Amino acid sequence: MMKNNKIWYVEMLRVTAFSADTSVIETEWWEKLMPKEPPEKRLSRPKEKIYRDEGAFEKGKLILNITVPRTDWLYTAADLNKDKELPIIDQFNKIGNNFYKLIKDWLRICTPVNRLAFGAILLQPVENKEEGYNRMSQYLTHIQLDPVSSSDFLYQINRPRQSDYVDHLSVNRLSKWSVVTLRTLHFQLDSNDRTASSVSSYNGSSACRLEIDINTSQEFSGEFSEEELLKLFDELIALANEISVYGDIK
């Protein structure tokens, strides 16, 4: 395996868990984990089993989204609408400590879980599409890319592995690779202040984009113990790091 030392920056980190017992609904995880930092926004729809908390966290924004039986923790860039900059928080290899600690604290108190996932959207700034395609070739060594005469490249693959910590558990390693250029969308209003048309323009910010989804198989039966959850969480992060460094490998 050839190691790539280029730096990936985080647009979003995500941890997803599916509850094994939908009869138990917990809505106070935010208060239990961060009692001194109440959410800035809160949405509660008990009849629909939908709950959402949102607030500032570290260098970005933290979102707790519950749609029973699924729970998502999202750590995202605070402002995804900047005109001149890519929506990034920090380097992937530096960002996780406090977020990962929060998730581990949550895994110790959460309702029983039968499926766990770790996801990330990572960006690597480049000057233009051509440089982006050349950079992608370093991660996707088995694919021949033409930086000049091709466009709209998108590559997605899943390479499952067996877990090192849970017997007979398959772990999906889904990665999606592309090169993006940030656009600014301007709306033009008619005489009645209604939207008549929109015009998009490039602002010059381009990047390689890597979307990672490392998740345990939905075919797993039963539920994970606390010890298994904590080990699995570390394993999912390690697999995501491996893809970000070595690219698409088996």
BELJOCOR-V58259 format. One record per backbone hydrogen bond with DSSP energy under -1.0 kcal/mol. CO is the residue of the C=O (numbers start at 1). NH is the residue of the N-H. E is the energy in kcal/mol with one decimal. If there is no record, write none. Layout:
BEGIN
{{CO;NH;E} {CO;NH;E}}
END
This chain:
BEGIN
{{8;92;-2.7} {9;123;-3.1} {10;89;-3.0} {11;77;-1.6} {12;121;-2.5} {13;75;-2.6} {14;119;-3.3} {15;73;-2.6} {16;117;-2.5} {17;71;-2.5} {18;114;-2.2} {21;24;-1.0} {28;32;-1.8} {29;33;-2.3} {30;34;-2.9} {34;37;-1.6} {41;54;-1.9} {43;52;-2.6} {45;48;-1.1} {45;50;-1.8} {49;68;-1.4} {50;45;-3.0} {51;66;-3.4} {52;43;-2.8} {53;64;-2.7} {54;40;-2.0} {54;41;-2.1} {55;62;-3.4} {57;60;-3.0} {60;57;-2.1} {61;76;-2.6} {62;55;-2.2} {63;74;-2.8} {64;53;-2.5} {65;72;-3.0} {66;51;-2.5} {67;70;-2.6} {69;19;-3.0} {70;67;-2.7} {71;17;-2.3} {72;65;-2.9} {73;15;-2.2} {74;63;-2.6} {75;13;-2.4} {76;61;-2.7} {86;88;-1.8} {90;10;-2.8} {91;94;-1.5} {91;95;-1.5} {96;100;-3.9} {97;101;-2.2} {98;102;-2.1} {99;103;-2.2} {100;104;-2.4} {101;105;-2.4} {102;106;-2.0} {103;107;-2.7} {104;108;-1.1} {106;109;-1.6} {106;110;-1.7} {112;20;-3.1} {113;224;-2.9} {115;18;-2.3} {116;216;-2.5} {117;16;-2.1} {118;214;-3.0} {119;14;-2.8} {120;212;-3.0} {121;11;-3.0} {121;12;-1.5} {122;210;-2.6} {123;9;-3.1} {124;208;-2.5} {128;132;-2.0} {129;133;-2.6} {130;134;-2.1} {131;135;-2.3} {132;136;-2.4} {133;137;-1.7} {135;138;-1.3} {136;139;-1.2} {136;140;-2.4} {139;248;-1.6} {140;143;-1.8} {155;177;-3.4} {157;175;-2.5} {161;171;-3.8} {166;169;-1.3} {169;163;-3.0} {170;217;-2.5} {171;161;-2.4} {172;215;-1.5} {173;159;-1.7} {174;213;-2.7} {175;157;-2.2} {176;211;-2.6} {177;155;-2.4} {178;209;-3.5} {180;207;-2.5} {182;203;-1.5} {184;201;-2.0} {186;199;-3.1} {188;196;-2.8} {188;197;-1.4} {190;193;-1.8} {194;190;-2.8} {197;188;-3.0} {199;186;-3.0} {201;184;-2.8} {205;182;-3.3} {206;126;-2.1} {207;180;-2.9} {208;124;-2.2} {209;178;-2.0} {210;122;-3.1} {211;176;-2.2} {212;120;-2.1} {213;174;-2.2} {214;118;-2.9} {215;172;-3.1} {217;220;-1.3} {225;229;-2.6} {226;230;-2.2} {227;231;-2.1} {228;232;-3.0} {229;233;-2.5} {230;234;-1.7} {231;235;-2.2} {232;236;-2.9} {233;237;-2.0} {234;238;-2.3} {235;239;-2.2} {236;240;-2.0} {237;241;-2.6} {238;242;-2.1} {239;243;-1.8} {240;244;-2.1} {241;245;-1.5} {242;246;-3.1} {243;247;-2.0} {245;4;-1.6} {247;249;-1.2}}
END
